[in-house]
Amino acid sequence: MKALIAGLFLLCCSALMAQNRNTYSIQGKVIDENGLPLPYAYVLINSLNLGTTTDSKGNYQLEKVPLGTHQITALMVGMKKQTKTIRIKNQALEGINFTLKEDAQQLGEVVVRGENEAGLLRQSAKAVDVIETKEAILQSADMGEVIAQSQGVNVRRTGGLGSGTRFSLNGLTDDQIRFFMNGIPLNFMGYTLGIANVPVNLIERVEIYKGVVPIQFGADALGGAVNLVSPEIFPGFSGAVSYQTGSFGTHRTTLDIKDFNDQTGVFIQVGGFYDFAKNNYMVDVEVPDQQGRLSEVTVPRFHDNYSAAGINTQVGVKNKSWAKEASVRVFATDFSNDIQHNNVMSIPYGEATFDRQSYGLSGIYQSPDTHWLETDVLVGYTYEQRHFLDTGRYVYTWFGERIRERGSSGELGVASDQFLWDDNLYGRVNLSKSFNERHAVQFSTAPTFVSRTGDEKRQTNPDSRDPLTAQRDLFTLISGLEYVYRSKNDKLENRLFF
């Protein structure tokens, strides 16, 4: 038996050796018309089902080609293939080279058309301007400069970073305009000092609604609205850190970290910012001399520091069968401002300050787009504390010098150590029903409850009643109903709402 197995083994080895003696290799190179090598081109003999690809230098080698005459072809996408006839007698072949020419007919033009969310908004029937912030981030612009790019919008600041702003939209101002971030009122997102002080690096685009405001915001904005939209979360881990510095002791830092597991749908997003500015720019003021005569001088501001810090974290799931998104968000922000002078810049201050802190928790649920009734629910709570401190006992000059002590404390008048506390409960429910591609109905309702109280810790008469301690409550409910009609091919869109 052992002899039989050994004989069969030797017979097989002899057959393999005989086969190897009757096969040979083919070598060569594939280049283009300019003599440049074509890497990863295909070289094959169809009749033998043999093939290979060229290396980075355009070289190839075909192994185990049997004796005989064969058709060998070289081809590559975008090039005309070339075929040669070879004959193998009793040796390997070398120098079988190919020169491929471009094939203009092989590849036609491929045009992919699509619109992002900003493009879809521009094409909709909504009266909206969309500003994308890509260029503004590279230019270190602030949010006030970004928004002012839109026609009919004017943003005026009373000073440098952190100062008060006056926003005008087509001539309308103040409470006639509403501000949002991702559809949530801006003051409920922690940015209580106004839209111009929101870091641009945390925003992807700005939507400016002029006159007509969609009902899904749930706001009584008769003059218009501005909505800041954060970047979308994509599968995988991503992050961004930015630092900007500028004149007058300005420093701005932002952090944005995202992680989204596409398989489980779980995501987490952490964002934060820190801003600081001395705002010690030069101003023209009138200063009295020793005889009391006023003369104009140019001096740096000495008591106008601004600092702001905030952090927010959002955790939830996306793209599930039961929810397009379900998430919880928590945040905390802290703003602090020095008060430099009175409204007409006639009296400088050296100690008066104002600061505010805000903390919040919110939850979001959005049903899948395929649900028979699309639902978008938002609930949240924020706590806000404002503190005004004016207990200075000295009179200051525009040069930052103390010239005398006051008879009583308080640079703005009567000494004050004032606190205000706000408790805010808010919600919004949007319901949308599409009957077909042409007809849809939407309903929105947004209740808000605000409770405010306070305390003046430096009362002139400690025995008198402090009016700030009284609790003041405000409840609002804003609802809307909308009918949407779209013609064939989306050539016409009508929206009728109440």
Salt bridges, closest charged atoms under 4 A:
ASP129 OD2 - LYS210 NZ 2.70
GLU132 OE2 - ARG122 NH2 3.79
ASP142 OD2 - ARG157 NH1 2.60
ASP174 OD1 - ARG166 NH1 3.81
GLU204 OE1 - ARG205 NH1 3.63
GLU207 OE2 - ARG205 NE 3.02
ASP220 OD1 - ARG178 NH2 3.00
ASP256 OD2 - LYS258 NZ 2.55
ASP275 OD2 - ARG252 NH2 2.96
ASP289 OD2 - ARG293 NE 3.19
ASP304 OD2 - ARG301 NE 3.02
GLU325 OE1 - LYS318 NZ 3.60
ASP338 OD2 - HIS303 ND1 3.68
GLU351 OE2 - ARG402 NH2 3.82
ASP355 OD2 - HIS387 ND1 3.73
ASP369 OD1 - LYS324 NZ 3.61
GLU384 OE2 - ARG356 NH1 3.30
GLU384 OE2 - ARG386 NE 3.60
GLU405 OE2 - ARG393 NE 3.16
ASP417 OD1 - HIS387 NE2 2.55
ASP422 OD2 - ARG386 NH2 2.99
ASP422 OD1 - ARG452 NE 2.81
ASP455 OD2 - LYS457 NZ 3.02
GLU482 OE1 - ARG495 NH1 3.15
GLU493 OE1 - ARG486 NE 3.31
GLU493 OE2 - ARG495 NE 3.00
